[in-house]
Amino acid sequence: MDYTKVLIKPLITEKTTFLKDQSNQVSFIVARKANKIDIQRAVERAFKVKVEKVRIVNKRPRLKKRFGRVVGKVSGYKKAYVQLAPGEKIDFFEGV
């Protein structure tokens, strides 16, 4: 899989900013069919860093309700937490 198709977008929230500062982890929303090896290779190729560990979380789709009625659907996605090797950093996340 090409790394441009594996990494969809970076995930920037309060939790991910805390993880970046504390344990040198960054997070991405990734393709549904990507596995840990694909994600590791994609991050290493895209940002020229060394990856130590990859963890994956699947967020399931859920129904959107208003006043007890179903009005839509929120799609699910796959999220990856990537732990970088000590001393490595991604400049894209540094100003956040």
N, C-alpha and C positions, 0 to 999 in steps of 0.2 A: 504494500500500500504506500502511495506517495504521501510524504509528510504534510503536504498542503491539504490533503483530504482527511488526514487523521485528526489534526488539531483544528477545531472549529473556531473557538475564541477563548481568550483568557477569562477567568472568573475572578472578579474583584469585588469582594465583600469585606465586612468587618472581620469575619472569621479568617478569611484567607490572608488578609493583611497582617493579622496577629500571628498566623502560622509562618508567614514569610519572615517576620521579625524574630520570632522565637526559635524556630527549628529549620530555617532555610528551605521551606517548602513553597512551591507555587502550584496553582490549580488551573485546570483547563476544562472546558466542555469539549468532549471528543466524539468521534464517530461511534455509532452504536456497535459496529462490527470490529472495532479496534480492540486488540488485546494489550497486555502489559508490555510485551516486547515491541509491538508496533509503536506504542506511545513513547517508550524509552528512546527508540531510534529516531522518532520524529522530533522530539525535544532536543536530542543531541545534534541532529543535523541542522535544525532551524536556528538554534541559539548558540551552537558551538560550546556547549558545556558538558560536564560529566554528570550523569544521573546515577544516584545511589539506589533509590527505591521508588517504586510506583505502586500506588494504591488506587483502586477503582470503586466507585459507588454508582449504582444504577438507581436513578430516581424514576419511580413508576408513574405512568400517566394517572391523572385523577380527574374526577368530575367537578365542574364549577357549579356551585349552587347559589341561588339567591331566593330568599323567602321560601325555602323548602323545595324549590323546583330546580331541576337540572336545566341550566341555560347554556352549557358549553362544556368544553373539555380542555384541560391544560395538558399539553403533550409532555411525555417523559424525555429524559436525556441521560447520557452517561457522563460522569464527572471523574476526573483523574487528579489525584494529589501526587505531585512529583517532588521527591526529596532530592535536592542537589548535593553533590559532594562538598565536603568542607572547603571553604575558600572560593567556591564558584558562586556566581550571581548572574541574573538576567537583567540587563540594563533597562528593558522594557518596563519592569515592575518597580524600579528604584525610585521614580518620582511620585509614586502613588502613596 
